Amino acid sequence: ELREHLRVVEGELEEARREVRDRDRRLQEMHIAEMALRTQVKGLKEAAYHMSRGLTEMEVELHEIDQRDAVAYETERLTLAYVPVIRGLTEELEQAKKELEEARRGQRRGFAPSKPAAH
């Protein structure tokens, strides 16, 4: 009976050893998996950093494009708004030049001797 009890205890001990080995193996696998996950997380963090950096650069570029577009739009709008004013001023200037030229011609005629003086 003691021998039977010893066999049972030895069987339980062997089962416990097997269970410890299995748990140890699973712990090692989990440690390896944890290290792999840490490596993946590190890689994902780096990728996220580079993506956010790229997105920031794109935002800046888009903002600059938006600014350039806004400046171009405002320039075109102001140009179109002032074209009639510029044309009007140009016409006034041309008219003033003509009047000045006519006045100069009139002065030349007014001062030119009409007849030689008789002596």
N, CA, C and O atoms as a Tinker XYZ file with bonds, in Angstrom:
   476  protein
     1  N      0.823000   -1.184000    0.000000    73     2
     2  CA     0.000000    0.000000    0.000000    64     1     3
     3  C      0.870000    1.251000    0.000000    63     2     4     5
     4  O      0.535000    2.249000   -0.638000    81     3
     5  N      1.953000    1.193000    0.698000    73     3     6
     6  CA     2.878000    2.315000    0.728000    64     5     7
     7  C      3.521000    2.506000   -0.657000    63     6     8     9
     8  O      3.734000    3.626000   -1.122000    81     7
     9  N      3.814000    1.387000   -1.280000    73     7    10
    10  CA     4.393000    1.459000   -2.627000    64     9    11
    11  C      3.383000    2.065000   -3.594000    63    10    12    13
    12  O      3.745000    2.862000   -4.460000    81    11
    13  N      2.163000    1.699000   -3.449000    73    11    14
    14  CA     1.118000    2.249000   -4.320000    64    13    15
    15  C      0.996000    3.755000   -4.095000    63    14    16    17
    16  O      0.862000    4.535000   -5.037000    81    15
    17  N      1.044000    4.127000   -2.853000    73    15    18
    18  CA     0.973000    5.557000   -2.528000    64    17    19
    19  C      2.191000    6.288000   -3.094000    63    18    20    21
    20  O      2.072000    7.413000   -3.578000    81    19
    21  N      3.366000    5.645000   -3.033000    73    19    22
    22  CA     4.595000    6.227000   -3.581000    64    21    23
    23  C      4.484000    6.396000   -5.079000    63    22    24    25
    24  O      4.915000    7.416000   -5.618000    81    23
    25  N      3.910000    5.409000   -5.770000    73    23    26
    26  CA     3.720000    5.521000   -7.219000    64    25    27
    27  C      2.760000    6.669000   -7.556000    63    26    28    29
    28  O      2.984000    7.410000   -8.514000    81    27
    29  N      1.725000    6.806000   -6.789000    73    27    30
    30  CA     0.760000    7.881000   -7.014000    64    29    31
    31  C      1.453000    9.230000   -6.821000    63    30    32    33
    32  O      1.291000   10.150000   -7.622000    81    31
    33  N      2.219000    9.321000   -5.752000    73    31    34
    34  CA     2.933000   10.581000   -5.472000    64    33    35
    35  C      3.963000   10.848000   -6.563000    63    34    36    37
    36  O      4.102000   11.988000   -7.006000    81    35
    37  N      4.678000    9.837000   -6.998000    73    35    38
    38  CA     5.653000   10.012000   -8.081000    64    37    39
    39  C      4.952000   10.440000   -9.366000    63    38    40    41
    40  O      5.467000   11.279000  -10.107000    81    39
    41  N      3.793000    9.873000   -9.629000    73    39    42
    42  CA     3.001000   10.258000  -10.815000    64    41    43
    43  C      2.565000   11.723000  -10.729000    63    42    44    45
    44  O      2.636000   12.473000  -11.703000    81    43
    45  N      2.112000   12.104000   -9.534000    73    43    46
    46  CA     1.713000   13.492000   -9.331000    64    45    47
    47  C      2.913000   14.425000   -9.472000    63    46    48    49
    48  O      2.805000   15.513000  -10.038000    81    47
    49  N      4.047000   13.989000   -8.953000    73    47    50
    50  CA     5.275000   14.784000   -9.056000    64    49    51
    51  C      5.692000   14.933000  -10.514000    63    50    52    53
    52  O      6.067000   16.024000  -10.945000    81    51
    53  N      5.629000   13.860000  -11.262000    73    51    54
    54  CA     5.975000   13.919000  -12.689000    64    53    55
    55  C      4.995000   14.843000  -13.435000    63    54    56    57
    56  O      5.396000   15.632000  -14.290000    81    55
    57  N      3.715000   14.725000  -13.094000    73    55    58
    58  CA     2.707000   15.602000  -13.706000    64    57    59
    59  C      2.992000   17.067000  -13.358000    63    58    60    61
    60  O      2.871000   17.948000  -14.210000    81    59
    61  N      3.364000   17.316000  -12.120000    73    59    62
    62  CA     3.686000   18.683000  -11.681000    64    61    63
    63  C      4.913000   19.201000  -12.429000    63    62    64    65
    64  O      4.943000   20.363000  -12.835000    81    63
    65  N      5.927000   18.347000  -12.614000    73    63    66
    66  CA     7.133000   18.749000  -13.361000    64    65    67
    67  C      6.774000   19.091000  -14.811000    63    66    68    69
    68  O      7.238000   20.085000  -15.369000    81    67
    69  N      5.927000   18.229000  -15.403000    73    67    70
    70  CA     5.489000   18.463000  -16.780000    64    69    71
    71  C      4.737000   19.805000  -16.873000    63    70    72    73
    72  O      4.939000   20.589000  -17.799000    81    71
    73  N      3.872000   20.035000  -15.889000    73    71    74
    74  CA     3.114000   21.286000  -15.863000    64    73    75
    75  C      4.045000   22.489000  -15.689000    63    74    76    77
    76  O      3.837000   23.524000  -16.322000    81    75
    77  N      5.054000   22.367000  -14.851000    73    75    78
    78  CA     6.032000   23.454000  -14.659000    64    77    79
    79  C      6.792000   23.704000  -15.956000    63    78    80    81
    80  O      6.999000   24.854000  -16.345000    81    79
    81  N      7.210000   22.621000  -16.630000    73    79    82
    82  CA     7.912000   22.787000  -17.913000    64    81    83
    83  C      7.015000   23.475000  -18.943000    63    82    84    85
    84  O      7.460000   24.367000  -19.665000    81    83
    85  N      5.749000   23.054000  -19.005000    73    83    86
    86  CA     4.802000   23.674000  -19.946000    64    85    87
    87  C      4.621000   25.163000  -19.624000    63    86    88    89
    88  O      4.644000   26.014000  -20.513000    81    87
    89  N      4.443000   25.450000  -18.343000    73    87    90
    90  CA     4.272000   26.848000  -17.954000    64    89    91
    91  C      5.540000   27.662000  -18.243000    63    90    92    93
    92  O      5.468000   28.806000  -18.693000    81    91
    93  N      6.678000   27.062000  -17.981000    73    91    94
    94  CA     7.945000   27.739000  -18.253000    64    93    95
    95  C      8.078000   28.006000  -19.753000    63    94    96    97
    96  O      8.476000   29.096000  -20.165000    81    95
    97  N      7.735000   26.987000  -20.574000    73    95    98
    98  CA     7.779000   27.159000  -22.022000    64    97    99
    99  C      6.816000   28.269000  -22.455000    63    98   100   101
   100  O      7.170000   29.117000  -23.274000    81    99
   101  N      5.592000   28.261000  -21.898000    73    99   102
   102  CA     4.622000   29.307000  -22.245000    64   101   103
   103  C      5.116000   30.686000  -21.810000    63   102   104   105
   104  O      4.935000   31.669000  -22.528000    81   103
   105  N      5.736000   30.756000  -20.642000    73   103   106
   106  CA     6.292000   32.046000  -20.183000    64   105   107
   107  C      7.383000   32.532000  -21.132000    63   106   108   109
   108  O      7.437000   33.716000  -21.464000    81   107
   109  N      8.242000   31.629000  -21.566000    73   107   110
   110  CA     9.284000   32.006000  -22.529000    64   109   111
   111  C      8.660000   32.477000  -23.838000    63   110   112   113
   112  O      9.094000   33.479000  -24.408000    81   111
   113  N      7.643000   31.758000  -24.318000    73   111   114
   114  CA     6.955000   32.156000  -25.550000    64   113   115
   115  C      6.296000   33.523000  -25.381000    63   114   116   117
   116  O      6.330000   34.359000  -26.284000    81   115
   117  N      5.690000   33.740000  -24.198000    73   115   118
   118  CA     5.059000   35.030000  -23.940000    64   117   119
   119  C      6.113000   36.147000  -23.880000    63   118   120   121
   120  O      5.881000   37.260000  -24.353000    81   119
   121  N      7.267000   35.830000  -23.294000    73   119   122
   122  CA     8.345000   36.830000  -23.236000    64   121   123
   123  C      8.824000   37.164000  -24.653000    63   122   124   125
   124  O      9.034000   38.331000  -24.986000    81   123
   125  N      8.991000   36.149000  -25.465000    73   123   126
   126  CA     9.401000   36.373000  -26.857000    64   125   127
   127  C      8.333000   37.178000  -27.596000    63   126   128   129
   128  O      8.649000   38.102000  -28.345000    81   127
   129  N      7.060000   36.817000  -27.378000    73   127   130
   130  CA     5.968000   37.553000  -28.016000    64   129   131
   131  C      5.925000   38.996000  -27.524000    63   130   132   133
   132  O      5.663000   39.911000  -28.306000    81   131
   133  N      6.182000   39.206000  -26.230000    73   131   134
   134  CA     6.210000   40.563000  -25.682000    64   133   135
   135  C      7.321000   41.382000  -26.338000    63   134   136   137
   136  O      7.113000   42.540000  -26.697000    81   135
   137  N      8.486000   40.784000  -26.491000    73   135   138
   138  CA     9.600000   41.482000  -27.128000    64   137   139
   139  C      9.264000   41.805000  -28.588000    63   138   140   141
   140  O      9.582000   42.887000  -29.079000    81   139
   141  N      8.627000   40.869000  -29.266000    73   139   142
   142  CA     8.222000   41.116000  -30.655000    64   141   143
   143  C      7.205000   42.249000  -30.705000    63   142   144   145
   144  O      7.281000   43.110000  -31.581000    81   143
   145  N      6.245000   42.258000  -29.767000    73   143   146
   146  CA     5.261000   43.329000  -29.718000    64   145   147
   147  C      5.917000   44.676000  -29.410000    63   146   148   149
   148  O      5.563000   45.695000  -30.002000    81   147
   149  N      6.867000   44.673000  -28.486000    73   147   150
   150  CA     7.584000   45.925000  -28.175000    64   149   151
   151  C      8.309000   46.454000  -29.416000    63   150   152   153
   152  O      8.322000   47.656000  -29.680000    81   151
   153  N      8.904000   45.539000  -30.162000    73   151   154
   154  CA     9.593000   45.939000  -31.393000    64   153   155
   155  C      8.583000   46.495000  -32.397000    63   154   156   157
   156  O      8.843000   47.510000  -33.045000    81   155
   157  N      7.435000   45.834000  -32.526000    73   155   158
   158  CA     6.400000   46.315000  -33.434000    64   157   159
   159  C      5.860000   47.670000  -32.990000    63   158   160   161
   160  O      5.642000   48.555000  -33.817000    81   159
   161  N      5.643000   47.834000  -31.672000    73   159   162
   162  CA     5.153000   49.110000  -31.152000    64   161   163
   163  C      6.164000   50.214000  -31.435000    63   162   164   165
   164  O      5.797000   51.321000  -31.829000    81   163
   165  N      7.433000   49.902000  -31.232000    73   163   166
   166  CA     8.482000   50.888000  -31.517000    64   165   167
   167  C      8.450000   51.269000  -32.996000    63   166   168   169
   168  O      8.535000   52.447000  -33.345000    81   167
   169  N      8.326000   50.260000  -33.860000    73   167   170
   170  CA     8.245000   50.526000  -35.299000    64   169   171
   171  C      7.006000   51.337000  -35.655000    63   170   172   173
   172  O      7.064000   52.241000  -36.489000    81   171
   173  N      5.883000   51.008000  -35.016000    73   171   174
   174  CA     4.655000   51.765000  -35.271000    64   173   175
   175  C      4.774000   53.201000  -34.783000    63   174   176   177
   176  O      4.289000   54.125000  -35.436000    81   175
   177  N      5.420000   53.391000  -33.631000    73   175   178
   178  CA     5.622000   54.753000  -33.119000    64   177   179
   179  C      6.493000   55.558000  -34.082000    63   178   180   181
   180  O      6.215000   56.726000  -34.357000    81   179
   181  N      7.542000   54.925000  -34.586000    73   179   182
   182  CA     8.406000   55.608000  -35.553000    64   181   183
   183  C      7.631000   55.942000  -36.821000    63   182   184   185
   184  O      7.748000   57.040000  -37.365000    81   183
   185  N      6.834000   54.973000  -37.286000    73   183   186
   186  CA     6.031000   55.215000  -38.495000    64   185   187
   187  C      5.024000   56.331000  -38.250000    63   186   188   189
   188  O      4.814000   57.185000  -39.111000    81   187
   189  N      4.399000   56.322000  -37.069000    73   187   190
   190  CA     3.431000   57.375000  -36.737000    64   189   191
   191  C      4.119000   58.730000  -36.683000    63   190   192   193
   192  O      3.567000   59.729000  -37.144000    81   191
   193  N      5.326000   58.766000  -36.119000    73   191   194
   194  CA     6.081000   60.020000  -36.063000    64   193   195
   195  C      6.364000   60.536000  -37.469000    63   194   196   197
   196  O      6.149000   61.709000  -37.773000    81   195
   197  N      6.850000   59.634000  -38.319000    73   195   198
   198  CA     7.170000   60.052000  -39.690000    64   197   199
   199  C      5.909000   60.458000  -40.454000    63   198   200   201
   200  O      5.928000   61.401000  -41.245000    81   199
   201  N      4.813000   59.736000  -40.209000    73   199   202
   202  CA     3.553000   60.101000  -40.870000    64   201   203
   203  C      3.079000   61.465000  -40.390000    63   202   204   205
   204  O      2.665000   62.301000  -41.193000    81   203
   205  N      3.140000   61.692000  -39.074000    73   203   206
   206  CA     2.678000   62.984000  -38.561000    64   205   207
   207  C      3.587000   64.099000  -39.034000    63   206   208   209
   208  O      3.128000   65.207000  -39.309000    81   207
   209  N      4.881000   63.807000  -39.130000    73   207   210
   210  CA     5.818000   64.804000  -39.652000    64   209   211
   211  C      5.487000   65.110000  -41.110000    63   210   212   213
   212  O      5.472000   66.268000  -41.527000    81   211
   213  N      5.223000   64.055000  -41.876000    73   211   214
   214  CA     4.840000   64.241000  -43.273000    64   213   215
   215  C      3.533000   65.003000  -43.400000    63   214   216   217
   216  O      3.397000   65.876000  -44.257000    81   215
   217  N      2.572000   64.675000  -42.546000    73   215   218
   218  CA     1.293000   65.382000  -42.578000    64   217   219
   219  C      1.473000   66.847000  -42.205000    63   218   220   221
   220  O      0.842000   67.729000  -42.788000    81   219
   221  N      2.341000   67.097000  -41.225000    73   219   222
   222  CA     2.606000   68.486000  -40.835000    64   221   223
   223  C      3.221000   69.242000  -42.002000    63   222   224   225
   224  O      2.837000   70.376000  -42.288000    81   223
   225  N      4.178000   68.611000  -42.676000    73   223   226
   226  CA     4.789000   69.253000  -43.841000    64   225   227
   227  C      3.744000   69.508000  -44.923000    63   226   228   229
   228  O      3.753000   70.552000  -45.575000    81   227
   229  N      2.834000   68.532000  -45.108000    73   227   230
   230  CA     1.782000   68.714000  -46.111000    64   229   231
   231  C      0.840000   69.841000  -45.699000    63   230   232   233
   232  O      0.415000   70.633000  -46.539000    81   231
   233  N      0.512000   69.917000  -44.404000    73   231   234
   234  CA    -0.355000   70.993000  -43.931000    64   233   235
   235  C      0.286000   72.348000  -44.174000    63   234   236   237
   236  O     -0.364000   73.289000  -44.629000    81   235
   237  N      1.585000   72.432000  -43.859000    73   235   238
   238  CA     2.301000   73.694000  -44.081000    64   237   239
   239  C      2.290000   74.037000  -45.562000    63   238   240   241
   240  O      2.040000   75.178000  -45.949000    81   239
   241  N      2.569000   73.018000  -46.391000    73   239   242
   242  CA     2.581000   73.249000  -47.830000    64   241   243
   243  C      1.200000   73.668000  -48.326000    63   242   244   245
   244  O      1.073000   74.599000  -49.121000    81   243
   245  N      0.168000   72.973000  -47.849000    73   243   246
   246  CA    -1.193000   73.333000  -48.251000    64   245   247
   247  C     -1.553000   74.726000  -47.762000    63   246   248   249
   248  O     -2.221000   75.490000  -48.458000    81   247
   249  N     -1.096000   75.047000  -46.545000    73   247   250
   250  CA    -1.365000   76.388000  -46.012000    64   249   251
   251  C     -0.675000   77.434000  -46.878000    63   250   252   253
   252  O     -1.244000   78.483000  -47.180000    81   251
   253  N      0.574000   77.128000  -47.276000    73   251   254
   254  CA     1.295000   78.064000  -48.149000    64   253   255
   255  C      0.587000   78.183000  -49.496000    63   254   256   257
   256  O      0.484000   79.274000  -50.058000    81   255
   257  N      0.102000   77.050000  -50.009000    73   255   258
   258  CA    -0.639000   77.077000  -51.279000    64   257   259
   259  C     -1.900000   77.904000  -51.100000    63   258   260   261
   260  O     -2.239000   78.721000  -51.956000    81   259
   261  N     -2.604000   77.690000  -49.975000    73   259   262
   262  CA    -3.802000   78.477000  -49.697000    64   261   263
   263  C     -3.467000   79.963000  -49.629000    63   262   264   265
   264  O     -4.208000   80.799000  -50.145000    81   263
   265  N     -2.341000   80.284000  -48.984000    73   263   266
   266  CA    -1.935000   81.687000  -48.893000    64   265   267
   267  C     -1.617000   82.239000  -50.280000    63   266   268   269
   268  O     -2.027000   83.349000  -50.618000    81   267
   269  N     -0.884000   81.465000  -51.086000    73   267   270
   270  CA    -0.557000   81.925000  -52.437000    64   269   271
   271  C     -1.828000   82.109000  -53.257000    63   270   272   273
   272  O     -1.970000   83.087000  -53.991000    81   271
   273  N     -2.752000   81.155000  -53.125000    73   271   274
   274  CA    -4.023000   81.269000  -53.848000    64   273   275
   275  C     -4.797000   82.501000  -53.387000    63   274   276   277
   276  O     -5.384000   83.216000  -54.199000    81   275
   277  N     -4.790000   82.743000  -52.070000    73   275   278
   278  CA    -5.503000   83.905000  -51.541000    64   277   279
   279  C     -4.872000   85.201000  -52.042000    63   278   280   281
   280  O     -5.579000   86.145000  -52.397000    81   279
   281  N     -3.544000   85.241000  -52.071000    73   279   282
   282  CA    -2.857000   86.441000  -52.565000    64   281   283
   283  C     -3.142000   86.632000  -54.047000    63   282   284   285
   284  O     -3.397000   87.750000  -54.497000    81   283
   285  N     -3.100000   85.545000  -54.802000    73   283   286
   286  CA    -3.388000   85.638000  -56.239000    64   285   287
   287  C     -4.826000   86.099000  -56.461000    63   286   288   289
   288  O     -5.085000   86.948000  -57.314000    81   287
   289  N     -5.754000   85.542000  -55.698000    73   287   290
   290  CA    -7.156000   85.932000  -55.835000    64   289   291
   291  C     -7.332000   87.407000  -55.497000    63   290   292   293
   292  O     -8.001000   88.142000  -56.224000    81   291
   293  N     -6.726000   87.837000  -54.387000    73   291   294
   294  CA    -6.869000   89.231000  -53.967000    64   293   295
   295  C     -6.223000   90.170000  -54.982000    63   294   296   297
   296  O     -6.758000   91.241000  -55.270000    81   295
   297  N     -5.076000   89.769000  -55.522000    73   295   298
   298  CA    -4.409000   90.584000  -56.545000    64   297   299
   299  C     -5.295000   90.720000  -57.775000    63   298   300   301
   300  O     -5.462000   91.814000  -58.315000    81   299
   301  N     -5.859000   89.606000  -58.211000    73   299   302
   302  CA    -6.745000   89.637000  -59.384000    64   301   303
   303  C     -7.985000   90.493000  -59.106000    63   302   304   305
   304  O     -8.412000   91.278000  -59.952000    81   303
   305  N     -8.551000   90.329000  -57.913000    73   303   306
   306  CA    -9.745000   91.091000  -57.550000    64   305   307
   307  C     -9.457000   92.590000  -57.538000    63   306   308   309
   308  O    -10.227000   93.393000  -58.067000    81   307
   309  N     -8.314000   92.952000  -56.914000    73   307   310
   310  CA    -7.959000   94.376000  -56.864000    64   309   311
   311  C     -7.626000   94.916000  -58.251000    63   310   312   313
   312  O     -7.976000   96.045000  -58.591000    81   311
   313  N     -6.947000   94.096000  -59.040000    73   311   314
   314  CA    -6.618000   94.531000  -60.402000    64   313   315
   315  C     -7.894000   94.803000  -61.184000    63   314   316   317
   316  O     -8.031000   95.836000  -61.840000    81   315
   317  N     -8.822000   93.861000  -61.103000    73   315   318
   318  CA   -10.088000   94.045000  -61.821000    64   317   319
   319  C    -10.870000   95.242000  -61.278000    63   318   320   321
   320  O    -11.556000   95.935000  -62.028000    81   319
   321  N    -10.762000   95.473000  -59.991000    73   319   322
   322  CA   -11.477000   96.607000  -59.401000    64   321   323
   323  C    -10.857000   97.930000  -59.839000    63   322   324   325
   324  O    -11.571000   98.914000  -60.033000    81   323
   325  N     -9.542000   97.962000  -59.994000    73   323   326
   326  CA    -8.870000   99.220000  -60.322000    64   325   327
   327  C     -8.676000   99.444000  -61.816000    63   326   328   329
   328  O     -8.288000  100.539000  -62.224000    81   327
   329  N     -8.938000   98.437000  -62.635000    73   327   330
   330  CA    -8.791000   98.614000  -64.084000    64   329   331
   331  C     -9.634000   99.778000  -64.588000    63   330   332   333
   332  O     -9.107000  100.599000  -65.340000    81   331
   333  N    -10.912000   99.905000  -64.224000    73   331   334
   334  CA   -11.693000  101.058000  -64.692000    64   333   335
   335  C    -11.117000  102.381000  -64.195000    63   334   336   337
   336  O    -11.114000  103.375000  -64.921000    81   335
   337  N    -10.633000  102.389000  -62.964000    73   335   338
   338  CA   -10.035000  103.610000  -62.414000    64   337   339
   339  C     -8.781000  103.970000  -63.199000    63   338   340   341
   340  O     -8.577000  105.130000  -63.558000    81   339
   341  N     -7.942000  102.972000  -63.463000    73   339   342
   342  CA    -6.703000  103.195000  -64.209000    64   341   343
   343  C     -7.022000  103.673000  -65.629000    63   342   344   345
   344  O     -6.376000  104.588000  -66.140000    81   343
   345  N     -8.014000  103.054000  -66.257000    73   343   346
   346  CA    -8.407000  103.493000  -67.605000    64   345   347
   347  C     -8.891000  104.939000  -67.579000    63   346   348   349
   348  O     -8.519000  105.743000  -68.433000    81   347
   349  N     -9.729000  105.262000  -66.581000    73   347   350
   350  CA   -10.236000  106.630000  -66.472000    64   349   351
   351  C     -9.106000  107.626000  -66.288000    63   350   352   353
   352  O     -9.087000  108.682000  -66.919000    81   351
   353  N     -8.158000  107.281000  -65.414000    73   351   354
   354  CA    -7.020000  108.172000  -65.186000    64   353   355
   355  C     -6.145000  108.287000  -66.430000    63   354   356   357
   356  O     -5.627000  109.361000  -66.735000    81   355
   357  N     -5.987000  107.189000  -67.136000    73   355   358
   358  CA    -5.201000  107.216000  -68.369000    64   357   359
   359  C     -5.876000  108.108000  -69.399000    63   358   360   361
   360  O     -5.213000  108.896000  -70.074000    81   359
   361  N     -7.188000  107.986000  -69.521000    73   359   362
   362  CA    -7.924000  108.838000  -70.463000    64   361   363
   363  C     -7.804000  110.309000  -70.068000    63   362   364   365
   364  O     -7.615000  111.171000  -70.926000    81   363
   365  N     -7.913000  110.592000  -68.773000    73   363   366
   366  CA    -7.754000  111.977000  -68.298000    64   365   367
   367  C     -6.358000  112.495000  -68.617000    63   366   368   369
   368  O     -6.194000  113.639000  -69.040000    81   367
   369  N     -5.352000  111.645000  -68.413000    73   367   370
   370  CA    -3.976000  112.040000  -68.700000    64   369   371
   371  C     -3.800000  112.321000  -70.186000    63   370   372   373
   372  O     -3.191000  113.321000  -70.565000    81   371
   373  N     -4.333000  111.438000  -71.026000    73   371   374
   374  CA    -4.236000  111.651000  -72.473000    64   373   375
   375  C     -4.955000  112.939000  -72.875000    63   374   376   377
   376  O     -4.454000  113.697000  -73.705000    81   375
   377  N     -6.109000  113.183000  -72.297000    73   375   378
   378  CA    -6.857000  114.411000  -72.596000    64   377   379
   379  C     -6.059000  115.635000  -72.150000    63   378   380   381
   380  O     -5.987000  116.631000  -72.869000    81   379
   381  N     -5.459000  115.556000  -70.959000    73   379   382
   382  CA    -4.658000  116.678000  -70.452000    64   381   383
   383  C     -3.453000  116.921000  -71.357000    63   382   384   385
   384  O     -3.085000  118.070000  -71.599000    81   383
   385  N     -2.827000  115.835000  -71.865000    73   383   386
   386  CA    -1.693000  115.980000  -72.779000    64   385   387
   387  C     -2.135000  116.695000  -74.064000    63   386   388   389
   388  O     -1.451000  117.588000  -74.562000    81   387
   389  N     -3.298000  116.277000  -74.587000    73   387   390
   390  CA    -3.814000  116.909000  -75.813000    64   389   391
   391  C     -4.080000  118.392000  -75.581000    63   390   392   393
   392  O     -3.711000  119.234000  -76.399000    81   391
   393  N     -4.723000  118.700000  -74.460000    73   391   394
   394  CA    -5.026000  120.098000  -74.159000    64   393   395
   395  C     -3.745000  120.909000  -73.981000    63   394   396   397
   396  O     -3.668000  122.057000  -74.421000    81   395
   397  N     -2.757000  120.324000  -73.348000    73   395   398
   398  CA    -1.477000  121.009000  -73.165000    64   397   399
   399  C     -0.810000  121.241000  -74.512000    63   398   400   401
   400  O     -0.285000  122.323000  -74.775000    81   399
   401  N     -0.833000  120.237000  -75.351000    73   399   402
   402  CA    -0.232000  120.366000  -76.686000    64   401   403
   403  C     -0.959000  121.439000  -77.487000    63   402   404   405
   404  O     -0.318000  122.249000  -78.157000    81   403
   405  N     -2.277000  121.457000  -77.428000    73   403   406
   406  CA    -3.056000  122.477000  -78.142000    64   405   407
   407  C     -2.747000  123.871000  -77.585000    63   406   408   409
   408  O     -2.642000  124.839000  -78.338000    81   407
   409  N     -2.605000  123.959000  -76.266000    73   407   410
   410  CA    -2.282000  125.256000  -75.655000    64   409   411
   411  C     -0.897000  125.716000  -76.096000    63   410   412   413
   412  O     -0.694000  126.903000  -76.352000    81   411
   413  N      0.044000  124.803000  -76.186000    73   411   414
   414  CA     1.400000  125.166000  -76.637000    64   413   415
   415  C      1.362000  125.651000  -78.085000    63   414   416   417
   416  O      2.009000  126.636000  -78.440000    81   415
   417  N      0.588000  124.938000  -78.918000    73   415   418
   418  CA     0.476000  125.370000  -80.318000    64   417   419
   419  C     -0.160000  126.758000  -80.414000    63   418   420   421
   420  O      0.255000  127.598000  -81.212000    81   419
   421  N     -1.178000  126.973000  -79.579000    73   419   422
   422  CA    -1.845000  128.268000  -79.570000    64   421   423
   423  C     -0.909000  129.379000  -79.127000    63   422   424   425
   424  O     -0.978000  130.488000  -79.657000    81   423
   425  N     -0.057000  129.113000  -78.189000    73   423   426
   426  CA     0.894000  130.120000  -77.704000    64   425   427
   427  C      1.903000  130.435000  -78.795000    63   426   428   429
   428  O      2.282000  131.593000  -78.972000    81   427
   429  N      2.332000  129.444000  -79.510000    73   427   430
   430  CA     3.317000  129.663000  -80.573000    64   429   431
   431  C      2.693000  130.553000  -81.652000    63   430   432   433
   432  O      3.336000  131.467000  -82.168000    81   431
   433  N      1.458000  130.274000  -81.974000    73   431   434
   434  CA     0.784000  131.087000  -82.996000    64   433   435
   435  C      0.567000  132.512000  -82.495000    63   434   436   437
   436  O      0.696000  133.474000  -83.253000    81   435
   437  N      0.237000  132.636000  -81.208000    73   435   438
   438  CA    -0.039000  133.953000  -80.656000    64   437   439
   439  C      1.195000  134.829000  -80.602000    63   438   440   441
   440  O      1.082000  136.049000  -80.728000    81   439
   441  N      2.364000  134.249000  -80.421000    73   439   442
   442  CA     3.594000  135.028000  -80.322000    64   441   443
   443  C      4.314000  135.167000  -81.642000    63   442   444   445
   444  O      5.236000  135.975000  -81.757000    81   443
   445  N      3.932000  134.428000  -82.606000    73   443   446
   446  CA     4.616000  134.520000  -83.908000    64   445   447
   447  C      4.210000  135.839000  -84.577000    63   446   448   449
   448  O      3.041000  136.225000  -84.560000    81   447
   449  N      5.170000  136.500000  -85.149000    73   447   450
   450  CA     4.818000  137.779000  -85.837000    64   449   451
   451  C      3.914000  137.497000  -87.012000    63   450   452   453
   452  O      4.208000  136.645000  -87.851000    81   451
   453  N      2.806000  138.222000  -87.067000    73   451   454
   454  CA     1.872000  138.013000  -88.166000    64   453   455
   455  C      2.345000  138.730000  -89.435000    63   454   456   457
   456  O      2.243000  138.174000  -90.528000    81   455
   457  N      2.874000  139.985000  -89.300000    73   455   458
   458  CA     3.376000  140.739000  -90.450000    64   457   459
   459  C      4.661000  141.406000  -90.041000    63   458   460   461
   460  O      4.844000  141.778000  -88.882000    81   459
   461  N      5.537000  141.552000  -90.983000    73   459   462
   462  CA     6.749000  142.321000  -90.649000    64   461   463
   463  C      6.384000  143.777000  -90.446000    63   462   464   465
   464  O      5.506000  144.301000  -91.132000    81   463
   465  N      7.035000  144.423000  -89.531000    73   463   466
   466  CA     6.755000  145.839000  -89.249000    64   465   467
   467  C      7.284000  146.708000  -90.357000    63   466   468   469
   468  O      8.371000  146.464000  -90.881000    81   467
   469  N      6.501000  147.752000  -90.730000    73   467   470
   470  CA     6.919000  148.671000  -91.792000    64   469   471
   471  C      7.739000  149.783000  -91.161000    63   470   472   473
   472  O      7.417000  150.259000  -90.073000    81   471
   473  N      8.799000  150.195000  -91.844000    73   471   474
   474  CA     9.668000  151.234000  -91.341000    64   473   475
   475  C      9.659000  152.373000  -92.252000    63   474   476
   476  O     10.339000  153.368000  -92.002000    81   475
